[in-house]
């Protein structure tokens, strides 16, 4: 149960830092490192989660929709 709680906290931290308009890249990197260390999920899931989350930070609206749709396929 503690492992699941830690994983959910790490996911929420990455999502918060990637969607906050004033987030600093160092904080995003630290949140990603924390997620990578504590999450019991597989590498493919982590890469997919990070790509979708970072797309929300980096890409404009129409391009973001294309990326999120493409990553929803696998």
MODELLER restraints for C-alpha pairs under 7 A, 6 or more apart:
rsr = mdl.restraints
at = mdl.atoms
rsr.add(forms.Gaussian(group=physical.xy_distance, feature=features.Distance(at['CA:6:A'], at['CA:38:A']), mean=6.89, stdev=0.5))
rsr.add(forms.Gaussian(group=physical.xy_distance, feature=features.Distance(at['CA:7:A'], at['CA:35:A']), mean=6.93, stdev=0.5))
rsr.add(forms.Gaussian(group=physical.xy_distance, feature=features.Distance(at['CA:7:A'], at['CA:38:A']), mean=6.25, stdev=0.5))
rsr.add(forms.Gaussian(group=physical.xy_distance, feature=features.Distance(at['CA:7:A'], at['CA:39:A']), mean=5.01, stdev=0.5))
rsr.add(forms.Gaussian(group=physical.xy_distance, feature=features.Distance(at['CA:10:A'], at['CA:31:A']), mean=6.85, stdev=0.5))
rsr.add(forms.Gaussian(group=physical.xy_distance, feature=features.Distance(at['CA:10:A'], at['CA:34:A']), mean=6.44, stdev=0.5))
rsr.add(forms.Gaussian(group=physical.xy_distance, feature=features.Distance(at['CA:10:A'], at['CA:35:A']), mean=4.92, stdev=0.5))
rsr.add(forms.Gaussian(group=physical.xy_distance, feature=features.Distance(at['CA:11:A'], at['CA:35:A']), mean=6.49, stdev=0.5))
rsr.add(forms.Gaussian(group=physical.xy_distance, feature=features.Distance(at['CA:13:A'], at['CA:31:A']), mean=6.05, stdev=0.5))
rsr.add(forms.Gaussian(group=physical.xy_distance, feature=features.Distance(at['CA:14:A'], at['CA:28:A']), mean=6.53, stdev=0.5))
rsr.add(forms.Gaussian(group=physical.xy_distance, feature=features.Distance(at['CA:14:A'], at['CA:31:A']), mean=5.24, stdev=0.5))
rsr.add(forms.Gaussian(group=physical.xy_distance, feature=features.Distance(at['CA:14:A'], at['CA:32:A']), mean=6.11, stdev=0.5))
rsr.add(forms.Gaussian(group=physical.xy_distance, feature=features.Distance(at['CA:15:A'], at['CA:53:A']), mean=6.21, stdev=0.5))
rsr.add(forms.Gaussian(group=physical.xy_distance, feature=features.Distance(at['CA:17:A'], at['CA:23:A']), mean=5.53, stdev=0.5))
rsr.add(forms.Gaussian(group=physical.xy_distance, feature=features.Distance(at['CA:17:A'], at['CA:27:A']), mean=6.87, stdev=0.5))
rsr.add(forms.Gaussian(group=physical.xy_distance, feature=features.Distance(at['CA:17:A'], at['CA:28:A']), mean=5.53, stdev=0.5))
rsr.add(forms.Gaussian(group=physical.xy_distance, feature=features.Distance(at['CA:18:A'], at['CA:28:A']), mean=6.49, stdev=0.5))
rsr.add(forms.Gaussian(group=physical.xy_distance, feature=features.Distance(at['CA:18:A'], at['CA:53:A']), mean=6.44, stdev=0.5))
rsr.add(forms.Gaussian(group=physical.xy_distance, feature=features.Distance(at['CA:18:A'], at['CA:54:A']), mean=6.12, stdev=0.5))
rsr.add(forms.Gaussian(group=physical.xy_distance, feature=features.Distance(at['CA:18:A'], at['CA:56:A']), mean=6.90, stdev=0.5))
rsr.add(forms.Gaussian(group=physical.xy_distance, feature=features.Distance(at['CA:18:A'], at['CA:57:A']), mean=5.28, stdev=0.5))
rsr.add(forms.Gaussian(group=physical.xy_distance, feature=features.Distance(at['CA:19:A'], at['CA:56:A']), mean=6.44, stdev=0.5))
rsr.add(forms.Gaussian(group=physical.xy_distance, feature=features.Distance(at['CA:19:A'], at['CA:57:A']), mean=5.72, stdev=0.5))
rsr.add(forms.Gaussian(group=physical.xy_distance, feature=features.Distance(at['CA:48:A'], at['CA:71:A']), mean=6.62, stdev=0.5))
rsr.add(forms.Gaussian(group=physical.xy_distance, feature=features.Distance(at['CA:52:A'], at['CA:68:A']), mean=5.83, stdev=0.5))
rsr.add(forms.Gaussian(group=physical.xy_distance, feature=features.Distance(at['CA:55:A'], at['CA:64:A']), mean=5.89, stdev=0.5))
rsr.add(forms.Gaussian(group=physical.xy_distance, feature=features.Distance(at['CA:56:A'], at['CA:64:A']), mean=6.54, stdev=0.5))
